[in-house]
Amino acid sequence: MKFPWESDEKPTAPTDPEMDAALGVESAGNPAVMAARANAETAIQASPRRRRRSPKDTEVSDGSKRAISPELQAEIARQIDAATDPKAWGALLAMPGDVAMALTGRDFWEISKDETDTLGACGSAMAKVMMIHSPKTLVGVMFASALFSAYVPRLIKEAKYHRVKKEGPKNETQKVADA
């Protein structure tokens, strides 16, 4: 079964009398309709036929089909495995807890190993879906999350340090602490 866009035949202007009746025109003997139809037919035949081909159907100039080398296939598979690694996604998705812990200093924000594993499995599944639908977005999310999780907790600690240093110790027992 061929789709209309896969046909090798050039499309033609409609000549169906039922279509003419539906449009409320009479083409038989009407010179304006006949001239418009002839112009449309000429324009359609003169336009280049564009057909979108999928990469797997693309042929090289000698007529053979392109093939991906086994080395390139192995490299792509390695990169996909790295991008969907549950351990990496667990660390990235535990980031809000790390940031909250850096902000508050409270231990209940610490994410347990089981929670990190669950987050990693879910993140890995999400990455596999995003890789199919929106790989550019996936790369952006991974990059931004990695930067955010690495630097934001440190920036928060630095801001706390400077705030405490600026206020100065209120008594002899209070010291500037690493937040």
C-alpha positions as CSV (number, residue, x, y, z in Angstrom):
1,M,0.0,0.0,0.0
2,K,1.4,3.3,-1.0
3,F,0.5,6.6,0.6
4,P,-0.4,9.5,-1.6
5,W,3.0,11.2,-1.0
6,E,4.8,8.0,-2.1
7,S,3.1,8.0,-5.5
8,D,5.3,8.6,-8.6
9,E,2.3,10.1,-10.4
10,K,2.0,13.9,-10.6
11,P,-1.2,15.2,-9.1
12,T,-3.7,16.8,-11.4
13,A,-6.3,19.5,-11.0
14,P,-9.8,18.2,-10.1
15,T,-12.2,17.6,-13.0
16,D,-14.9,15.9,-11.2
17,P,-18.4,17.3,-12.1
18,E,-19.6,16.5,-8.6
19,M,-16.9,18.8,-7.2
20,D,-17.9,21.5,-9.6
21,A,-21.5,21.1,-8.5
22,A,-20.4,21.3,-4.8
23,L,-18.5,24.5,-5.5
24,G,-21.5,25.9,-7.5
25,V,-19.6,26.3,-10.8
26,E,-20.1,24.8,-14.2
27,S,-16.9,23.9,-15.9
28,A,-18.5,22.7,-19.1
29,G,-18.3,25.7,-21.5
30,N,-17.2,28.1,-18.8
31,P,-13.9,29.7,-20.1
32,A,-12.9,31.2,-16.8
33,V,-13.1,27.9,-15.0
34,M,-11.3,26.0,-17.8
35,A,-8.5,28.7,-17.8
36,A,-8.1,28.5,-14.0
37,R,-8.0,24.7,-14.2
38,A,-5.4,24.8,-17.0
39,N,-3.2,27.2,-15.0
40,A,-3.5,25.1,-11.9
41,E,-2.5,22.0,-13.9
42,T,0.5,23.7,-15.3
43,A,1.6,25.0,-11.9
44,I,1.3,21.6,-10.3
45,Q,3.3,19.9,-13.1
46,A,6.0,22.5,-13.0
47,S,6.5,22.3,-9.2
48,P,9.2,19.9,-8.0
49,R,7.9,16.8,-6.3
50,R,9.2,16.8,-2.7
51,R,9.1,13.6,-0.8
52,R,10.4,13.3,2.7
53,R,12.6,10.2,3.1
54,S,13.5,8.6,6.3
55,P,17.3,8.2,7.0
56,K,17.0,4.4,6.7
57,D,15.8,4.8,3.1
58,T,18.4,7.3,2.1
59,E,20.7,6.0,-0.7
60,V,24.3,6.8,-1.3
61,S,25.1,8.1,-4.8
62,D,26.2,4.6,-6.0
63,G,22.7,3.3,-5.2
64,S,23.6,1.3,-2.1
65,K,22.0,2.0,1.2
66,R,23.9,3.7,4.0
67,A,25.0,1.5,6.9
68,I,26.3,2.5,10.3
69,S,29.6,1.0,11.2
70,P,29.7,-1.5,14.1
71,E,32.1,0.8,15.9
72,L,29.7,3.8,15.6
73,Q,26.8,1.6,16.8
74,A,28.8,0.5,19.8
75,E,29.7,4.1,20.6
76,I,26.0,5.2,20.3
77,A,24.9,2.3,22.6
78,R,27.6,3.3,25.2
79,Q,26.4,7.0,25.1
80,I,22.7,5.9,25.5
81,D,23.6,3.7,28.4
82,A,25.5,6.6,30.1
83,A,22.6,9.0,29.5
84,T,20.1,6.6,31.0
85,D,22.2,5.5,34.0
86,P,20.0,5.2,37.0
87,K,22.8,6.0,39.4
88,A,23.5,9.4,37.7
89,W,19.8,10.2,37.5
90,G,19.4,9.3,41.2
91,A,22.1,11.8,42.1
92,L,20.5,14.5,39.9
93,L,17.0,14.0,41.1
94,A,18.1,14.0,44.8
95,M,19.4,17.5,44.2
96,P,16.4,19.4,45.7
97,G,17.0,17.6,49.0
98,D,20.6,18.5,48.9
99,V,19.8,22.1,48.2
100,A,17.2,22.2,51.0
101,M,19.7,20.6,53.4
102,A,22.3,23.3,52.5
103,L,19.7,26.0,53.0
104,T,18.3,24.8,56.3
105,G,21.0,22.6,57.7
106,R,18.4,20.1,58.9
107,D,19.2,16.4,58.5
108,F,15.7,15.3,57.6
109,W,16.3,16.7,54.1
110,E,19.0,14.0,53.5
111,I,17.7,11.5,50.8
112,S,18.2,7.9,51.7
113,K,19.9,5.3,49.5
114,D,16.5,3.6,48.7
115,E,14.9,6.9,47.8
116,T,17.9,7.8,45.6
117,D,17.6,4.4,43.8
118,T,13.9,4.9,43.2
119,L,14.4,8.4,41.9
120,G,17.2,7.1,39.7
121,A,15.0,4.3,38.2
122,C,12.2,6.8,37.4
123,G,14.7,9.3,36.0
124,S,16.3,6.6,33.8
125,A,12.9,5.7,32.4
126,M,12.1,9.3,31.8
127,A,15.4,9.8,30.0
128,K,14.7,6.9,27.7
129,V,11.4,8.4,26.6
130,M,12.9,11.9,26.2
131,M,15.7,10.4,24.2
132,I,13.1,9.3,21.6
133,H,10.9,12.4,21.7
134,S,13.2,15.3,22.5
135,P,16.9,14.5,22.8
136,K,18.0,18.1,22.8
137,T,15.8,18.8,25.8
138,L,17.2,15.8,27.5
139,V,20.8,17.0,27.1
140,G,19.8,20.5,28.4
141,V,18.0,19.1,31.4
142,M,21.0,16.9,32.3
143,F,23.5,19.7,31.9
144,A,21.5,22.3,33.8
145,S,20.7,19.8,36.6
146,A,24.3,18.7,37.0
147,L,25.5,22.4,37.2
148,F,22.8,23.3,39.6
149,S,23.3,20.3,41.9
150,A,27.1,20.9,42.0
151,Y,27.2,24.6,42.6
152,V,24.0,25.8,44.3
153,P,24.6,24.0,47.7
154,R,28.1,25.5,47.7
155,L,26.8,29.0,46.9
156,I,24.3,28.7,49.7
157,K,27.0,27.7,52.2
158,E,29.2,30.6,51.0
159,A,26.3,33.1,51.4
160,K,25.7,31.8,54.9
161,Y,29.4,32.0,55.8
162,H,29.5,35.7,54.6
163,R,26.3,36.6,56.4
164,V,27.6,35.1,59.7
165,K,31.0,36.7,59.2
166,K,29.4,40.1,58.5
167,E,27.1,39.9,61.6
168,G,30.0,38.9,63.8
169,P,29.9,36.6,66.8
170,K,27.3,37.7,69.3
171,N,29.1,36.1,72.2
172,E,32.4,34.3,72.8
173,T,30.9,30.8,72.2
174,Q,29.5,31.5,68.8
175,K,31.9,30.9,66.0
176,V,31.7,31.3,62.2
177,A,30.6,27.8,61.1
178,D,30.7,26.1,57.8
179,A,27.1,26.2,57.0
